[in-house]
């Protein structure tokens, strides 16, 4: 089923086998997606792909519309424009893992949630940009993740990336010096081997980018 309305559009698709006589069980898949703008400057998008069992990706490979048939995503994204140069966003990302005991896979972290603010400003010939983000990283919660993943750390990360640049422009060449800062702070749910549960890093970068245009008839 597909729909298109003033607030947005999307699709709902599903497959159901009430009685799979080989597997001796009911089997199904569900694919739902939506993308729309319920208000000016606000965008909401979400999608969910699910299957009934771990063998579904092998038995019905054409039914799962994804490049990662053993990792089925569920995502929710909300973006809000704040003026012309700033955007706030919030996202949630989860996974269903279709495991195979002969070839187990490690699922990515789930983000529950991811909240951020990014923007860009020009003033006095300078270009300022900044993006700050808060992520809560957890393991897959559907009970079928790789047991080895239990050793991975989980927790919260606060991340900030900012830069200030001063472009010098002419018809034939440009030079742009830029000073950037990449900072992150981690709060872990369980201590590391050395007992630490809080870590941080700050990486400053100075770069110069230049482009030249050489023309002749």
C-alpha positions in Angstrom: 0.0 0.0 0.0 1.3 3.4 -0.9 0.0 6.8 0.1 0.7 10.5 -0.7 -0.9 13.3 1.3 -0.2 16.9 2.0 1.7 16.0 5.2 3.9 13.4 3.4 4.0 10.0 1.8 5.1 6.5 2.4 4.5 2.8 1.9 3.3 -0.3 3.9 4.3 -3.7 2.6 4.0 -7.2 4.0 4.1 -10.8 3.2 2.4 -13.6 5.2 2.6 -17.4 4.9 0.0 -18.7 7.4 1.5 -22.2 7.3 4.9 -23.0 5.9 4.8 -26.7 5.6 8.5 -27.1 5.4 9.4 -24.9 8.4 6.1 -26.0 10.2 5.4 -22.4 11.4 3.9 -19.1 10.3 6.3 -16.8 8.5 6.0 -13.1 7.6 7.9 -9.9 6.7 6.9 -6.3 7.2 8.3 -3.2 5.5 7.0 0.3 6.5 8.4 3.7 5.6 7.2 7.3 5.9 8.7 10.7 5.0 6.8 14.0 5.5 6.6 17.5 6.9 3.7 17.9 9.3 4.7 21.6 9.8 6.8 24.2 8.2 10.5 23.6 8.9 9.8 20.2 10.5 10.6 16.9 8.8 9.7 13.5 10.2 10.9 10.2 8.6 10.8 6.6 9.8 11.1 3.1 8.5 10.9 -0.4 9.8 11.9 -3.7 8.3 11.2 -6.9 10.2 11.0 -10.7 9.6 9.6 -13.6 11.5 12.7 -15.7 11.9 16.4 -16.0 11.5 16.2 -18.1 8.3 14.0 -15.7 6.5 16.8 -14.0 4.7 18.0 -17.3 3.2 14.6 -18.7 2.2 13.1 -15.5 0.8 16.0 -13.3 -0.3 13.9 -11.2 -2.6 11.4 -10.2 0.0 13.8 -8.1 2.1 14.5 -4.7 0.4 17.9 -4.0 2.0 21.6 -4.3 1.3 22.1 -5.9 4.7 19.5 -8.8 4.8 20.7 -10.1 8.1 20.6 -6.6 9.8 17.0 -5.2 9.5 16.8 -1.6 10.6 14.2 0.5 12.4 14.9 4.3 12.2 13.1 7.4 13.3 14.4 10.8 12.3 13.1 14.3 13.2 14.7 17.4 11.8 13.8 21.0 12.7 15.1 24.0 10.9 15.9 26.9 13.2 16.1 29.9 10.9 18.1 29.6 7.6 21.4 28.4 9.0 20.7 26.0 12.0 19.1 22.6 12.2 18.2 20.5 15.3 17.7 16.8 14.9 16.8 13.7 16.9 17.1 10.1 15.8 16.6 6.6 17.1 18.2 3.5 15.3 17.5 -0.1 16.2 18.3 -3.5 14.6 16.8 -6.9 14.2 19.7 -9.4 13.8 19.0 -12.6 11.8 21.7 -14.9 13.2 23.0 -18.2 11.8 24.8 -20.5 14.2 27.3 -21.5 11.5 28.2 -17.9 10.7 27.3 -15.4 13.4 27.6 -11.7 12.8 28.2 -8.7 15.1 25.5 -6.1 14.9 26.2 -2.3 15.0 25.4 -0.4 18.1 21.8 0.9 18.6 21.5 4.6 19.0 18.7 5.4 21.5 18.7 8.3 21.1 20.9 10.5 18.9 20.3 14.3 19.4 22.2 17.1 17.7 22.4 20.6 16.6 24.4 21.9 13.5 24.8 25.2 11.8 26.9 27.5 9.7 27.3 31.3 9.9 29.2 33.8 7.8 30.3 37.1 9.3 33.0 39.6 8.4 34.5 37.3 5.8 34.8 34.4 8.2 32.9 31.1 8.0 31.9 29.5 11.2 30.4 26.0 11.5 29.6 23.8 14.5 27.9 20.5 15.1 27.2 19.1 18.6 25.7 15.6 19.2 24.7 13.4 22.0 24.5 9.6 21.4 23.4 6.8 23.7 25.0 3.6 22.4 23.5 0.2 23.5 23.7 -3.4 22.3 20.9 -4.9 20.2 18.0 -5.6 22.5 16.1 -8.3 20.5 18.0 -11.2 22.2 19.6 -12.6 19.1 22.8 -10.6 19.0 26.2 -12.2 19.0 27.1 -13.2 22.6 30.6 -12.0 22.0 29.2 -8.5 21.6 28.5 -8.4 25.4 32.2 -7.5 25.9 31.8 -4.3 24.0 31.5 -1.1 26.0 28.2 0.8 26.0 27.4 4.3 27.2 26.9 7.9 26.2 29.1 10.0 23.9 29.0 13.8 23.6 30.7 15.0 20.4 31.5 18.5 19.2 33.0 19.5 15.8 33.6 23.1 15.1 35.7 25.2 12.7 36.4 28.8 11.7 37.7 29.6 8.2 38.7 32.7 6.3 38.4 32.2 2.5 40.4 34.5 0.2 38.8 34.4 -3.2 39.7 35.7 -6.7 38.6 34.8 -10.2 41.7 32.6 -10.7 42.6 31.2 -7.2 41.4 30.6 -3.7 43.1 30.1 -0.4 41.2 29.0 2.7 43.0 28.6 6.1 40.8 26.7 8.6 41.1 26.0 12.3 39.1 23.0 13.4 38.3 21.4 16.8 37.1 17.8 17.3 36.2 17.0 20.9 34.4 14.0 22.4 33.6 12.8 25.9 32.5 9.2 26.8 30.6 8.1 29.9 30.7 4.2 30.0 28.1 2.0 31.7 30.9 -0.4 32.9 34.5 0.4 33.9 37.4 -0.4 31.7 40.2 -2.7 32.7 42.0 0.3 34.4 38.8 1.3 36.3 38.0 4.4 34.2 34.4 5.1 33.2 34.9 8.6 31.8 37.2 9.4 28.9 37.7 12.5 26.7 39.7 13.7 23.8 40.3 17.0 22.0 41.9 17.1 18.5 42.7 20.6 17.0 43.6 20.8 13.3 45.0 23.7 11.2 44.7 23.3 7.5 45.1 25.4 4.3 43.2 24.6 1.2 44.0 26.2 -2.1 42.7 25.9 -5.7 44.1 27.5 -8.9 42.4 27.7 -12.3 44.8 27.9 -15.3 43.1 28.6 -18.7 44.2 29.2 -22.2 42.5 29.1 -25.7 
